[in-house]
Amino acid sequence: NAGVTQTPKFQVLKTGQSMTLQCAQDMNHNSMYWYRQDPGMGLRLIYYSASEGTTDKGEVPNGYNVSRLNKREFSLRLESAAPSQTSVYFCASSAGVAGNTIYFGEGSWLTVV
Amino acid sequence: GQQVMQIPQYQHVQEGEDFTTYCNSSTTLSNIQWYKQRPGGHPVFLIQLVKSGEVKKQKRLTFQFGEAKKNSSLHITATQTTDVGTYFCAGRDGGSQGNLIFGKGTKLSVKP
């Protein structure tokens, strides 16, 4: 049972490069999320998709774009990476937005130099 | 907007000592969830509390939701080295359909 799978696990980018983090879930969940985690800052929501076909900004959306490709997949794109985007990124999913358990992927460690 | 504050940020205990982390919201919550993240791992759901004054136990872990639904606590009795990690609370404003807001977490270290 894979749950939430995200790739890549590790990536080093140069400033200005672009990349896409891929995420897929096999739990038939409606809602998917992208969080970033920085030391002392907890988990901050970047974007979310409450259901297939919709996406909304979270707390820290600047510098990112997302695509809900289908019900299973939700990708996060950095168009022009900046050192401030060095972080650990977690994709997550839940059955719905309201009150449901959130299941996290294993994380993607991104370094921008 | 809604804020979820969590204290302490760090806690170092000797194995066998008790540990408590506290979570406080600026608004009344519809529910609160607790997650644990092991070092190098990802957050894993522990429990959800919904009712005012609710208390739930999982072995040595006791979770409480305040009467006013604005605060919560996680208490671990007789900590073990396997309890090491960061504990997050996450709550949703009772008056909105918004997403869960996570506290910044309490990082627990346990000295054998």
gemmi code that builds the backbone of each chain (N, CA, C; Angstrom):
import gemmi

chains = {
    "A": [
        ("ASN", (0.841, -1.188, 0.000), (0.000, 0.000, 0.000), (0.879, 1.240, 0.000)),
        ("ALA", (1.004, 1.931, -1.165), (1.980, 3.000, -1.294), (1.564, 4.254, -0.537)),
        ("GLY", (0.271, 4.613, -0.533), (-0.155, 5.835, 0.135), (0.124, 7.044, -0.733)),
        ("VAL", (0.985, 7.938, -0.240), (1.363, 9.146, -0.961), (2.823, 8.999, -1.391)),
        ("THR", (3.050, 9.089, -2.687), (4.398, 8.926, -3.238), (4.827, 10.220, -3.903)),
        ("GLN", (5.984, 10.725, -3.529), (6.472, 11.954, -4.134), (7.898, 11.768, -4.624)),
        ("THR", (8.195, 12.433, -5.729), (9.540, 12.372, -6.313), (9.938, 13.750, -6.830)),
        ("PRO", (11.247, 14.080, -6.835), (12.342, 13.250, -6.328), (12.459, 13.365, -4.816)),
        ("LYS", (13.264, 12.527, -4.223), (13.492, 12.594, -2.782), (14.533, 13.667, -2.447)),
        ("PHE", (15.507, 13.809, -3.298), (16.552, 14.833, -3.111), (16.801, 15.531, -4.445)),
        ("GLN", (17.048, 16.842, -4.375), (17.354, 17.605, -5.584), (18.168, 18.831, -5.212)),
        ("VAL", (19.184, 19.103, -6.021), (19.950, 20.339, -5.883), (19.743, 21.141, -7.164)),
        ("LEU", (19.340, 22.374, -7.001), (19.085, 23.260, -8.133), (19.990, 24.477, -8.056)),
        ("LYS", (20.268, 25.048, -9.212), (20.936, 26.344, -9.233), (19.874, 27.428, -9.261)),
        ("THR", (20.201, 28.560, -8.694), (19.279, 29.693, -8.713), (18.826, 29.974, -10.139)),
        ("GLY", (17.512, 30.120, -10.304), (16.963, 30.412, -11.618), (16.483, 29.189, -12.381)),
        ("GLN", (16.906, 28.005, -11.976), (16.451, 26.793, -12.642), (15.005, 26.496, -12.256)),
        ("SER", (14.369, 25.712, -13.080), (13.000, 25.306, -12.787), (12.951, 23.800, -12.536)),
        ("MET", (11.946, 23.387, -11.798), (11.746, 21.963, -11.594), (10.323, 21.705, -11.120)),
        ("THR", (9.909, 20.456, -11.278), (8.580, 20.039, -10.842), (8.700, 18.880, -9.875)),
        ("LEU", (8.033, 19.014, -8.744), (7.912, 17.919, -7.786), (6.621, 17.170, -8.114)),
        ("GLN", (6.753, 15.861, -8.212), (5.601, 15.043, -8.571), (5.032, 14.372, -7.330)),
        ("CYS", (3.732, 14.201, -7.319), (3.077, 13.553, -6.184), (1.886, 12.746, -6.693)),
        ("ALA", (1.737, 11.554, -6.153), (0.581, 10.725, -6.483), (0.101, 9.994, -5.241)),
        ("GLN", (-1.214, 9.842, -5.139), (-1.784, 9.083, -4.017), (-2.725, 8.009, -4.571)),
        ("ASP", (-2.749, 6.884, -3.867), (-3.555, 5.749, -4.314), (-4.687, 5.432, -3.351)),
        ("MET", (-5.119, 6.433, -2.584), (-6.166, 6.223, -1.573), (-7.512, 6.776, -2.024)),
        ("ASN", (-7.593, 7.206, -3.284), (-8.828, 7.769, -3.835), (-9.283, 9.011, -3.057)),
        ("HIS", (-8.297, 9.772, -2.565), (-8.620, 10.975, -1.802), (-9.010, 12.121, -2.721)),
        ("ASN", (-9.911, 12.955, -2.230), (-10.331, 14.120, -3.004), (-9.350, 15.275, -2.897)),
        ("SER", (-8.779, 15.465, -1.704), (-7.976, 16.657, -1.436), (-6.494, 16.333, -1.391)),
        ("MET", (-5.715, 17.244, -1.959), (-4.267, 17.079, -1.934), (-3.608, 18.407, -1.590)),
        ("TYR", (-2.403, 18.318, -1.038), (-1.735, 19.489, -0.476), (-0.242, 19.455, -0.790)),
        ("TRP", (0.351, 20.637, -0.806), (1.797, 20.770, -0.771), (2.168, 21.674, 0.400)),
        ("TYR", (3.056, 21.160, 1.255), (3.580, 21.905, 2.390), (5.099, 22.052, 2.222)),
        ("ARG", (5.621, 23.088, 2.862), (7.065, 23.169, 3.027), (7.367, 23.229, 4.516)),
        ("GLN", (8.498, 22.641, 4.881), (8.895, 22.616, 6.281), (10.297, 23.171, 6.422)),
        ("ASP", (10.404, 24.208, 7.212), (11.689, 24.846, 7.492), (11.927, 24.823, 8.994)),
        ("PRO", (13.182, 24.785, 9.429), (13.482, 24.706, 10.862), (12.796, 25.819, 11.644)),
        ("GLY", (12.089, 25.434, 12.695), (11.436, 26.413, 13.554), (10.165, 27.029, 12.986)),
        ("MET", (9.790, 26.620, 11.766), (8.613, 27.228, 11.116), (7.447, 26.268, 10.999)),
        ("GLY", (7.643, 25.037, 11.380), (6.553, 24.087, 11.269), (6.222, 23.757, 9.822)),
        ("LEU", (4.988, 23.377, 9.600), (4.504, 23.016, 8.268), (3.673, 24.170, 7.724)),
        ("ARG", (4.072, 24.685, 6.585), (3.331, 25.789, 6.003), (2.748, 25.364, 4.670)),
        ("LEU", (1.482, 25.642, 4.489), (0.753, 25.214, 3.306), (1.082, 26.119, 2.126)),
        ("ILE", (1.490, 25.513, 1.022), (1.836, 26.276, -0.178), (0.601, 26.408, -1.068)),
        ("TYR", (0.082, 25.299, -1.498), (-1.128, 25.229, -2.310), (-1.892, 23.979, -1.904)),
        ("TYR", (-3.174, 23.986, -2.202), (-3.952, 22.797, -2.006), (-4.977, 22.666, -3.122)),
        ("SER", (-5.492, 21.443, -3.220), (-6.541, 21.153, -4.191), (-7.643, 20.417, -3.438)),
        ("ALA", (-8.733, 21.104, -3.203), (-9.821, 20.508, -2.422), (-10.456, 19.324, -3.150)),
        ("SER", (-10.476, 19.418, -4.467), (-11.029, 18.334, -5.264), (-10.435, 18.426, -6.659)),
        ("GLU", (-10.611, 17.376, -7.414), (-10.074, 17.363, -8.774), (-10.621, 18.549, -9.554)),
        ("GLY", (-9.717, 19.254, -10.217), (-10.143, 20.389, -11.016), (-10.060, 21.731, -10.318)),
        ("THR", (-9.724, 21.725, -9.028), (-9.612, 22.994, -8.298), (-8.261, 23.072, -7.602)),
        ("THR", (-7.710, 24.285, -7.556), (-6.504, 24.537, -6.774), (-6.645, 25.898, -6.101)),
        ("ASP", (-6.054, 26.021, -4.927), (-6.127, 27.271, -4.188), (-4.824, 27.545, -3.478)),
        ("LYS", (-4.556, 28.852, -3.288), (-3.343, 29.247, -2.587), (-3.466, 28.951, -1.093)),
        ("GLY", (-2.322, 28.601, -0.539), (-2.236, 28.429, 0.895), (-1.567, 29.629, 1.528)),
        ("GLU", (-0.771, 29.374, 2.548), (-0.137, 30.439, 3.310), (1.048, 31.071, 2.578)),
        ("VAL", (1.825, 30.271, 1.829), (3.062, 30.744, 1.204), (3.139, 30.339, -0.264)),
        ("PRO", (2.262, 30.862, -1.137), (2.218, 30.405, -2.529), (3.220, 31.064, -3.479)),
        ("ASN", (3.812, 32.186, -3.056), (4.642, 32.942, -4.000), (5.845, 32.137, -4.470)),
        ("GLY", (6.065, 32.121, -5.784), (7.186, 31.402, -6.372), (6.859, 29.980, -6.781)),
        ("TYR", (5.608, 29.582, -6.581), (5.193, 28.209, -6.888), (3.951, 28.204, -7.768)),
        ("ASN", (3.817, 27.132, -8.532), (2.579, 26.836, -9.237), (2.251, 25.364, -9.045)),
        ("VAL", (0.983, 25.045, -9.180), (0.569, 23.654, -9.008), (-0.346, 23.237, -10.142)),
        ("SER", (-0.430, 21.916, -10.318), (-1.362, 21.340, -11.283), (-1.981, 20.098, -10.677)),
        ("ARG", (-3.314, 20.069, -10.652), (-3.993, 18.830, -10.252), (-4.292, 18.094, -11.555)),
        ("LEU", (-3.422, 17.199, -11.897), (-3.469, 16.549, -13.201), (-4.683, 15.635, -13.328)),
        ("ASN", (-5.018, 14.958, -12.280), (-6.189, 14.091, -12.178), (-6.423, 13.857, -10.694)),
        ("LYS", (-7.297, 12.948, -10.355), (-7.591, 12.766, -8.937), (-6.374, 12.255, -8.174)),
        ("ARG", (-5.526, 11.501, -8.824), (-4.381, 10.888, -8.152), (-3.182, 11.811, -8.015)),
        ("GLU", (-2.993, 12.721, -8.962), (-1.713, 13.417, -9.064), (-1.819, 14.920, -8.862)),
        ("PHE", (-0.831, 15.453, -8.131), (-0.806, 16.884, -7.809), (0.660, 17.308, -7.829)),
        ("SER", (1.025, 18.129, -8.795), (2.439, 18.493, -8.939), (2.683, 19.922, -8.486)),
        ("LEU", (3.914, 20.162, -8.059), (4.339, 21.484, -7.597), (5.513, 21.939, -8.463)),
        ("ARG", (5.405, 23.122, -9.039), (6.452, 23.609, -9.933), (7.095, 24.878, -9.377)),
        ("LEU", (8.418, 24.872, -9.419), (9.197, 26.065, -9.123), (9.694, 26.599, -10.464)),
        ("GLU", (9.206, 27.746, -10.865), (9.523, 28.269, -12.192), (10.947, 28.829, -12.246)),
        ("SER", (11.374, 29.513, -11.212), (12.699, 30.117, -11.156), (13.177, 30.021, -9.708)),
        ("ALA", (13.875, 28.934, -9.424), (14.212, 28.633, -8.032), (15.096, 29.709, -7.404)),
        ("ALA", (14.835, 29.953, -6.125), (15.602, 30.908, -5.345), (16.123, 30.217, -4.086)),
        ("PRO", (17.238, 30.680, -3.539), (17.769, 30.056, -2.317), (16.752, 29.996, -1.179)),
        ("SER", (15.823, 30.954, -1.136), (14.794, 30.955, -0.085), (13.831, 29.781, -0.210)),
        ("GLN", (13.891, 29.090, -1.344), (13.033, 27.931, -1.537), (13.715, 26.619, -1.133)),
        ("THR", (14.914, 26.727, -0.607), (15.563, 25.564, -0.007), (14.725, 25.116, 1.178)),
        ("SER", (14.273, 23.874, 1.144), (13.336, 23.415, 2.159), (13.073, 21.923, 1.974)),
        ("VAL", (12.290, 21.391, 2.882), (11.755, 20.051, 2.711), (10.292, 20.200, 2.302)),
        ("TYR", (9.915, 19.564, 1.221), (8.568, 19.683, 0.695), (7.816, 18.376, 0.929)),
        ("PHE", (6.616, 18.519, 1.465), (5.763, 17.357, 1.702), (4.482, 17.484, 0.892)),
        ("CYS", (4.200, 16.438, 0.144), (2.893, 16.304, -0.474), (2.007, 15.527, 0.498)),
        ("ALA", (0.726, 15.802, 0.470), (-0.186, 15.131, 1.393), (-1.557, 15.017, 0.747)),
        ("SER", (-2.368, 14.143, 1.310), (-3.729, 14.008, 0.809), (-4.673, 13.688, 1.961)),
        ("SER", (-5.952, 13.951, 1.728), (-6.988, 13.585, 2.694), (-8.271, 13.320, 1.927)),
        ("ALA", (-9.187, 12.618, 2.595), (-10.447, 12.282, 1.928), (-11.189, 13.560, 1.543)),
        ("GLY", (-11.166, 14.550, 2.450), (-11.774, 15.839, 2.184), (-11.023, 16.892, 2.955)),
        ("VAL", (-11.375, 18.142, 2.761), (-10.679, 19.225, 3.458), (-11.108, 19.298, 4.910)),
        ("ALA", (-12.389, 19.106, 5.165), (-12.921, 19.381, 6.493), (-12.741, 18.225, 7.457)),
        ("GLY", (-11.825, 18.368, 8.376), (-11.732, 17.450, 9.506), (-11.166, 16.089, 9.232)),
        ("ASN", (-10.605, 15.860, 8.058), (-10.094, 14.539, 7.756), (-8.608, 14.405, 8.045)),
        ("THR", (-8.212, 13.187, 8.354), (-6.805, 12.891, 8.569), (-6.009, 13.207, 7.317)),
        ("ILE", (-4.849, 13.824, 7.494), (-3.947, 14.122, 6.389), (-2.839, 13.077, 6.366)),
        ("TYR", (-2.615, 12.507, 5.202), (-1.563, 11.511, 5.010), (-0.438, 12.159, 4.209)),
        ("PHE", (0.766, 12.080, 4.753), (1.905, 12.744, 4.140), (2.782, 11.773, 3.350)),
        ("GLY", (3.382, 12.299, 2.275), (4.441, 11.586, 1.596), (5.716, 11.667, 2.406)),
        ("GLU", (6.766, 11.029, 1.901), (8.000, 10.931, 2.677), (8.871, 12.175, 2.577)),
        ("GLY", (8.524, 13.111, 1.732), (9.257, 14.362, 1.677), (10.252, 14.434, 0.536)),
        ("SER", (10.487, 15.662, 0.082), (11.499, 15.936, -0.945), (12.416, 17.021, -0.420)),
        ("TRP", (13.712, 16.682, -0.327), (14.688, 17.644, 0.187), (15.255, 18.436, -0.984)),
        ("LEU", (14.953, 19.727, -1.028), (15.374, 20.582, -2.138), (16.363, 21.620, -1.644)),
        ("THR", (17.492, 21.692, -2.333), (18.502, 22.713, -2.030), (18.704, 23.570, -3.268)),
        ("VAL", (18.611, 24.882, -3.090), (18.850, 25.818, -4.191), (20.132, 26.593, -3.880)),
        ("VAL", (21.088, 26.483, -4.783), (22.399, 27.125, -4.546), (22.614, 28.306, -5.483)),
    ],
    "B": [
        ("GLY", (-5.817, 36.310, 10.906), (-6.306, 34.968, 10.618), (-6.059, 34.037, 11.782)),
        ("GLN", (-6.500, 32.831, 11.631), (-6.343, 31.842, 12.692), (-4.874, 31.546, 12.946)),
        ("GLN", (-4.517, 31.446, 14.221), (-3.163, 31.078, 14.599), (-3.217, 29.938, 15.604)),
        ("VAL", (-2.274, 29.024, 15.451), (-2.150, 27.913, 16.396), (-0.745, 27.970, 16.976)),
        ("MET", (-0.684, 28.221, 18.260), (0.596, 28.365, 18.946), (0.876, 27.099, 19.732)),
        ("GLN", (2.121, 26.675, 19.695), (2.483, 25.437, 20.372), (3.721, 25.671, 21.216)),
        ("ILE", (3.683, 25.219, 22.457), (4.823, 25.340, 23.364), (5.017, 24.065, 24.160)),
        ("PRO", (6.261, 23.780, 24.564), (7.471, 24.516, 24.225), (7.949, 24.158, 22.823)),
        ("GLN", (8.945, 24.862, 22.326), (9.498, 24.554, 21.007), (10.393, 23.329, 21.086)),
        ("TYR", (11.112, 23.219, 22.211), (12.000, 22.085, 22.427), (11.798, 21.565, 23.850)),
        ("GLN", (11.999, 20.270, 24.021), (11.944, 19.689, 25.344), (12.940, 18.534, 25.396)),
        ("HIS", (13.826, 18.611, 26.383), (14.797, 17.532, 26.582), (14.458, 16.853, 27.898)),
        ("VAL", (14.276, 15.553, 27.874), (13.922, 14.832, 29.097), (14.819, 13.618, 29.253)),
        ("GLN", (14.893, 13.160, 30.497), (15.567, 11.907, 30.784), (14.552, 10.791, 30.555)),
        ("GLU", (14.998, 9.690, 30.020), (14.089, 8.560, 29.823), (13.385, 8.220, 31.135)),
        ("GLY", (12.084, 8.049, 31.037), (11.291, 7.765, 32.227), (10.549, 8.978, 32.768)),
        ("GLU", (11.001, 10.172, 32.394), (10.297, 11.394, 32.811), (9.060, 11.596, 31.941)),
        ("ASP", (8.149, 12.407, 32.456), (6.958, 12.734, 31.691), (7.226, 13.937, 30.785)),
        ("PHE", (6.348, 14.096, 29.784), (6.481, 15.180, 28.803), (5.094, 15.686, 28.441)),
        ("THR", (4.974, 17.014, 28.325), (3.710, 17.598, 27.893), (3.978, 18.716, 26.894)),
        ("THR", (3.191, 18.751, 25.834), (3.212, 19.857, 24.880), (1.819, 20.454, 24.815)),
        ("TYR", (1.781, 21.785, 24.655), (0.530, 22.514, 24.720), (0.269, 23.246, 23.402)),
        ("CYS", (-0.992, 23.310, 23.061), (-1.404, 23.929, 21.813), (-2.525, 24.916, 22.120)),
        ("ASN", (-2.389, 26.154, 21.637), (-3.399, 27.173, 21.887), (-3.777, 27.867, 20.597)),
        ("SER", (-5.083, 28.050, 20.430), (-5.586, 28.695, 19.223), (-6.145, 30.070, 19.546)),
        ("SER", (-6.043, 30.967, 18.575), (-6.620, 32.297, 18.744), (-8.123, 32.283, 18.524)),
        ("THR", (-8.649, 31.215, 17.959), (-10.083, 31.097, 17.714), (-10.579, 29.729, 18.180)),
        ("THR", (-11.870, 29.592, 18.320), (-12.465, 28.313, 18.681), (-12.288, 27.322, 17.529)),
        ("LEU", (-11.881, 26.122, 17.872), (-11.594, 25.110, 16.860), (-12.757, 24.134, 16.699)),
        ("SER", (-12.957, 23.674, 15.488), (-13.969, 22.632, 15.271), (-13.396, 21.270, 15.667)),
        ("ASN", (-12.117, 21.085, 15.467), (-11.457, 19.860, 15.893), (-9.959, 20.129, 15.976)),
        ("ILE", (-9.243, 19.208, 16.596), (-7.794, 19.338, 16.644), (-7.181, 17.959, 16.397)),
        ("GLN", (-6.108, 17.947, 15.649), (-5.403, 16.715, 15.350), (-3.977, 16.824, 15.865)),
        ("TRP", (-3.408, 15.664, 16.173), (-2.014, 15.594, 16.593), (-1.251, 14.660, 15.655)),
        ("TYR", (-0.039, 15.086, 15.305), (0.827, 14.325, 14.419), (2.199, 14.182, 15.072)),
        ("LYS", (2.891, 13.082, 14.719), (4.256, 12.871, 15.179), (5.163, 12.719, 13.974)),
        ("GLN", (6.309, 13.379, 14.035), (7.290, 13.270, 12.972), (8.610, 12.798, 13.571)),
        ("ARG", (9.016, 11.600, 13.191), (10.311, 11.098, 13.648), (11.424, 11.829, 12.909)),
        ("PRO", (12.615, 11.911, 13.485), (13.732, 12.582, 12.804), (13.958, 12.024, 11.402)),
        ("GLY", (13.978, 12.917, 10.412), (14.180, 12.507, 9.031), (12.955, 11.914, 8.378)),
        ("GLY", (11.842, 11.865, 9.103), (10.630, 11.248, 8.568), (9.568, 12.259, 8.208)),
        ("HIS", (8.368, 11.757, 8.024), (7.251, 12.621, 7.672), (6.212, 12.577, 8.788)),
        ("PRO", (5.382, 13.616, 8.876), (4.351, 13.622, 9.921), (3.384, 12.464, 9.753)),
        ("VAL", (3.041, 11.857, 10.880), (2.105, 10.739, 10.898), (0.989, 11.059, 11.876)),
        ("PHE", (-0.228, 10.869, 11.437), (-1.405, 11.161, 12.254), (-1.430, 10.311, 13.513)),
        ("LEU", (-1.718, 10.955, 14.646), (-1.870, 10.225, 15.904), (-3.333, 10.121, 16.306)),
        ("ILE", (-4.024, 11.279, 16.331), (-5.376, 11.264, 16.876), (-6.112, 12.535, 16.499)),
        ("GLN", (-7.432, 12.493, 16.558), (-8.267, 13.672, 16.369), (-9.210, 13.808, 17.565)),
        ("LEU", (-9.356, 15.026, 18.053), (-10.298, 15.343, 19.119), (-11.344, 16.296, 18.566)),
        ("VAL", (-12.593, 16.052, 18.915), (-13.677, 16.840, 18.344), (-14.547, 17.508, 19.412)),
        ("LYS", (-14.766, 16.808, 20.510), (-15.726, 17.295, 21.510), (-15.055, 18.145, 22.579)),
        ("SER", (-15.769, 19.125, 23.065), (-15.311, 19.958, 24.163), (-14.965, 19.099, 25.373)),
        ("GLY", (-13.768, 19.283, 25.938), (-13.368, 18.532, 27.118), (-12.967, 17.095, 26.863)),
        ("GLU", (-12.860, 16.725, 25.614), (-12.571, 15.325, 25.273), (-11.179, 14.921, 25.727)),
        ("VAL", (-11.077, 13.691, 26.223), (-9.796, 13.108, 26.618), (-9.685, 11.740, 25.962)),
        ("LYS", (-8.569, 11.518, 25.278), (-8.323, 10.217, 24.657), (-6.951, 9.718, 25.051)),
        ("LYS", (-6.828, 8.407, 25.158), (-5.545, 7.817, 25.526), (-5.110, 6.798, 24.492)),
        ("GLN", (-3.802, 6.802, 24.253), (-3.172, 5.779, 23.433), (-1.952, 5.306, 24.222)),
        ("LYS", (-2.111, 4.204, 24.919), (-1.028, 3.648, 25.740), (-0.500, 4.730, 26.694)),
        ("ARG", (0.708, 5.201, 26.529), (1.285, 6.194, 27.447), (0.966, 7.631, 27.028)),
        ("LEU", (0.234, 7.822, 25.947), (-0.079, 9.157, 25.453), (-1.509, 9.526, 25.856)),
        ("THR", (-1.669, 10.727, 26.411), (-2.985, 11.239, 26.775), (-3.202, 12.565, 26.067)),
        ("PHE", (-4.301, 12.674, 25.354), (-4.647, 13.866, 24.590), (-5.883, 14.502, 25.212)),
        ("GLN", (-5.841, 15.838, 25.334), (-6.986, 16.558, 25.883), (-7.367, 17.704, 24.970)),
        ("PHE", (-8.664, 17.968, 24.895), (-9.201, 19.117, 24.172), (-9.906, 19.981, 25.199)),
        ("GLY", (-9.576, 21.255, 25.237), (-10.104, 22.138, 26.257), (-11.610, 22.332, 26.181)),
        ("GLU", (-12.167, 22.760, 27.296), (-13.617, 22.969, 27.356), (-14.083, 24.013, 26.358)),
        ("ALA", (-13.275, 25.033, 26.168), (-13.624, 26.100, 25.228), (-13.205, 25.785, 23.795)),
        ("LYS", (-12.603, 24.629, 23.577), (-12.132, 24.190, 22.255), (-11.152, 25.193, 21.662)),
        ("LYS", (-10.321, 25.775, 22.519), (-9.289, 26.691, 22.032), (-7.894, 26.217, 22.421)),
        ("ASN", (-7.821, 25.121, 23.157), (-6.511, 24.606, 23.524), (-6.540, 23.096, 23.636)),
        ("SER", (-5.341, 22.532, 23.563), (-5.204, 21.081, 23.625), (-3.839, 20.748, 24.193)),
        ("SER", (-3.710, 19.536, 24.684), (-2.414, 19.102, 25.197), (-2.185, 17.634, 24.873)),
        ("LEU", (-0.910, 17.305, 24.796), (-0.471, 15.916, 24.637), (0.498, 15.627, 25.780)),
        ("HIS", (0.197, 14.610, 26.548), (1.036, 14.230, 27.677), (1.541, 12.813, 27.456)),
        ("ILE", (2.850, 12.648, 27.595), (3.451, 11.320, 27.499), (3.969, 10.931, 28.879)),
        ("THR", (3.528, 9.812, 29.369), (3.962, 9.307, 30.667), (5.175, 8.401, 30.488)),
        ("ALA", (6.170, 8.610, 31.334), (7.357, 7.738, 31.328), (7.939, 7.593, 29.931)),
        ("THR", (8.512, 8.672, 29.429), (9.018, 8.692, 28.058), (10.030, 7.577, 27.801)),
        ("GLN", (10.042, 7.150, 26.550), (11.008, 6.159, 26.076), (11.750, 6.757, 24.890)),
        ("THR", (12.876, 6.155, 24.533), (13.657, 6.696, 23.418), (12.872, 6.641, 22.113)),
        ("THR", (11.914, 5.757, 22.030), (11.082, 5.666, 20.821), (10.110, 6.842, 20.684)),
        ("ASP", (9.992, 7.646, 21.744), (9.113, 8.819, 21.687), (9.784, 10.021, 21.031)),
        ("VAL", (11.063, 9.910, 20.744), (11.809, 11.021, 20.148), (11.157, 11.459, 18.838)),
        ("GLY", (11.063, 12.765, 18.645), (10.505, 13.300, 17.410), (9.876, 14.656, 17.667)),
        ("THR", (9.201, 15.158, 16.652), (8.501, 16.428, 16.773), (7.005, 16.171, 16.740)),
        ("TYR", (6.307, 16.748, 17.699), (4.862, 16.571, 17.830), (4.170, 17.856, 17.384)),
        ("PHE", (3.265, 17.718, 16.439), (2.521, 18.864, 15.902), (1.049, 18.746, 16.268)),
        ("CYS", (0.466, 19.876, 16.625), (-0.983, 19.947, 16.684), (-1.449, 20.680, 15.430)),
        ("ALA", (-2.668, 20.426, 15.037), (-3.239, 21.071, 13.858), (-4.723, 21.254, 14.102)),
        ("GLY", (-5.187, 22.483, 13.900), (-6.581, 22.756, 14.166), (-7.232, 23.537, 13.051)),
        ("ARG", (-8.547, 23.454, 13.026), (-9.318, 24.201, 12.037), (-10.280, 25.129, 12.760)),
        ("ASP", (-10.340, 26.356, 12.285), (-11.258, 27.348, 12.830), (-12.682, 26.808, 12.775)),
        ("GLY", (-13.369, 26.887, 13.890), (-14.713, 26.319, 13.956), (-15.712, 26.986, 13.032)),
        ("GLY", (-15.405, 28.206, 12.638), (-16.375, 28.934, 11.822), (-16.060, 28.939, 10.342)),
        ("SER", (-15.102, 28.149, 9.929), (-14.711, 28.192, 8.520), (-14.584, 26.787, 7.965)),
        ("GLN", (-14.482, 26.710, 6.661), (-14.223, 25.434, 5.998), (-12.785, 25.374, 5.538)),
        ("GLY", (-11.948, 26.174, 6.173), (-10.560, 26.251, 5.748), (-9.758, 25.035, 6.125)),
        ("ASN", (-8.512, 25.074, 5.692), (-7.615, 23.958, 5.936), (-7.130, 23.944, 7.383)),
        ("LEU", (-6.560, 22.802, 7.736), (-5.919, 22.690, 9.041), (-4.742, 23.651, 9.127)),
        ("ILE", (-4.587, 24.276, 10.263), (-3.428, 25.126, 10.536), (-2.550, 24.384, 11.541)),
        ("PHE", (-1.289, 24.189, 11.166), (-0.374, 23.452, 12.028), (0.349, 24.386, 12.988)),
        ("GLY", (0.524, 23.931, 14.226), (1.450, 24.587, 15.129), (2.869, 24.331, 14.662)),
        ("LYS", (3.835, 25.038, 15.263), (5.215, 24.897, 14.821), (5.891, 23.649, 15.381)),
        ("GLY", (5.216, 22.964, 16.275), (5.733, 21.700, 16.755), (6.572, 21.819, 18.009)),
        ("THR", (6.626, 20.734, 18.751), (7.515, 20.601, 19.902), (8.455, 19.440, 19.619)),
        ("LYS", (9.745, 19.749, 19.634), (10.748, 18.726, 19.368), (11.171, 18.087, 20.675)),
        ("LEU", (10.934, 16.793, 20.794), (11.247, 16.058, 22.011), (12.508, 15.225, 21.825)),
        ("SER", (13.444, 15.406, 22.729), (14.600, 14.511, 22.759), (14.605, 13.784, 24.094)),
        ("VAL", (15.002, 12.529, 24.077), (14.974, 11.691, 25.268), (16.366, 11.116, 25.496)),
        ("LYS", (16.905, 11.394, 26.646), (18.237, 10.903, 26.993), (18.115, 9.565, 27.708)),
        ("PRO", (18.780, 8.540, 27.176), (18.661, 7.211, 27.798), (19.319, 7.164, 29.176)),
    ],
}
model = gemmi.Model(1)
for chain_id, residues in chains.items():
    chain = gemmi.Chain(chain_id)
    for i, (resn, *xyz) in enumerate(residues, 1):
        res = gemmi.Residue()
        res.name, res.seqid = resn, gemmi.SeqId(i, " ")
        for name, pos in zip(("N", "CA", "C"), xyz):
            atom = gemmi.Atom()
            atom.name, atom.element = name, gemmi.Element(name[0])
            atom.pos, atom.b_iso = gemmi.Position(*pos), 0.0
            res.add_atom(atom)
        chain.add_residue(res)
    model.add_chain(chain)
structure = gemmi.Structure()
structure.add_model(model)
structure.setup_entities()
